[in-house]
């Protein structure tokens, strides 16, 4: 880690190998993305599925941008972010049109295939946030994925059959449920996630759907690291 210079702030960007990427879908769309890879040994790879683009979600949604800015250096975790079809961020706009999670299956497939084939990811995890959790539950079923990390899942378009699929599959699924979530609070989440028998529900006291504030971001990044590189905990709060 760099020499101690002060507390980690929302704008902190730590060293990593960063590059813009283009994902190509099976229906011939080009999607905008970025990969942030650790300079040292890699402990795992994340594919990040962003919140609802019709409500401002994109690859730069703050938790994902902070993950890309910090986790490669802090935990050796590689972070792939991208804009689903029709979604725009500072990096550019992906081709295509928002399809409420249907055609986005092809976007998820393209990102996973890139991670496996171009990045040679061996310890690959899918992180979904809000809309992205529905994409993960419905579409991230490649057998080489290690598991799912769900941030504030609304279960908006996921069906009980999707949860039952993951229960039969048996791979690890964790869900971080904010205490003050706008869509699915912890008590209801326990009921709604009942079909996914191995899901680990983690209530997060004081948190909201948008994970506002550094304590909420730190908790999310710590839970991700706990799964992928537990030996790198606790994550630093100062540099």
JOPEHU-V489493 format. One record per backbone hydrogen bond with DSSP energy under -0.5 kcal/mol. NH is the residue of the N-H (numbers start at 1). CO is the residue of the C=O. If there is no record, write none. Layout:
nh->NH co->CO
nh->NH co->CO
This chain:
nh->8 co->237
nh->12 co->9
nh->14 co->69
nh->17 co->37
nh->18 co->16
nh->19 co->35
nh->21 co->33
nh->23 co->31
nh->25 co->23
nh->25 co->29
nh->28 co->25
nh->31 co->23
nh->33 co->21
nh->34 co->81
nh->35 co->19
nh->36 co->79
nh->37 co->17
nh->37 co->35
nh->43 co->76
nh->44 co->76
nh->45 co->123
nh->46 co->78
nh->47 co->125
nh->48 co->46
nh->48 co->80
nh->49 co->47
nh->49 co->127
nh->50 co->48
nh->55 co->52
nh->56 co->53
nh->57 co->52
nh->61 co->58
nh->64 co->61
nh->65 co->61
nh->66 co->62
nh->67 co->63
nh->68 co->64
nh->69 co->65
nh->70 co->66
nh->71 co->67
nh->73 co->70
nh->74 co->70
nh->75 co->71
nh->76 co->71
nh->76 co->72
nh->77 co->71
nh->78 co->44
nh->79 co->36
nh->80 co->46
nh->81 co->34
nh->81 co->79
nh->82 co->48
nh->83 co->32
nh->84 co->82
nh->86 co->94
nh->86 co->95
nh->87 co->84
nh->89 co->92
nh->92 co->89
nh->94 co->87
nh->95 co->30
nh->102 co->99
nh->105 co->102
nh->106 co->103
nh->107 co->103
nh->108 co->104
nh->109 co->105
nh->110 co->106
nh->111 co->107
nh->112 co->108
nh->113 co->109
nh->114 co->110
nh->115 co->111
nh->116 co->112
nh->117 co->113
nh->118 co->114
nh->119 co->114
nh->121 co->115
nh->124 co->122
nh->124 co->144
nh->125 co->45
nh->126 co->147
nh->127 co->47
nh->127 co->125
nh->128 co->126
nh->128 co->149
nh->129 co->49
nh->130 co->151
nh->132 co->129
nh->133 co->130
nh->134 co->130
nh->135 co->131
nh->136 co->132
nh->137 co->133
nh->138 co->134
nh->139 co->135
nh->140 co->135
nh->140 co->136
nh->141 co->139
nh->145 co->142
nh->146 co->124
nh->147 co->124
nh->148 co->172
nh->149 co->126
nh->150 co->174
nh->151 co->128
nh->151 co->149
nh->152 co->150
nh->152 co->176
nh->162 co->159
nh->163 co->159
nh->164 co->160
nh->165 co->161
nh->166 co->162
nh->167 co->163
nh->168 co->164
nh->169 co->165
nh->170 co->166
nh->172 co->146
nh->174 co->148
nh->175 co->200
nh->176 co->150
nh->177 co->175
nh->177 co->202
nh->178 co->176
nh->179 co->204
nh->180 co->207
nh->181 co->178
nh->189 co->185
nh->190 co->186
nh->191 co->187
nh->192 co->188
nh->193 co->189
nh->194 co->191
nh->196 co->193
nh->197 co->195
nh->199 co->196
nh->200 co->173
nh->201 co->199
nh->202 co->175
nh->203 co->201
nh->204 co->177
nh->205 co->203
nh->207 co->204
nh->209 co->180
nh->211 co->208
nh->217 co->213
nh->218 co->214
nh->219 co->215
nh->220 co->216
nh->221 co->217
nh->222 co->218
nh->223 co->219
nh->224 co->220
nh->225 co->221
nh->226 co->222
nh->227 co->223
nh->228 co->224
nh->229 co->225
nh->232 co->229
nh->233 co->230
nh->239 co->6
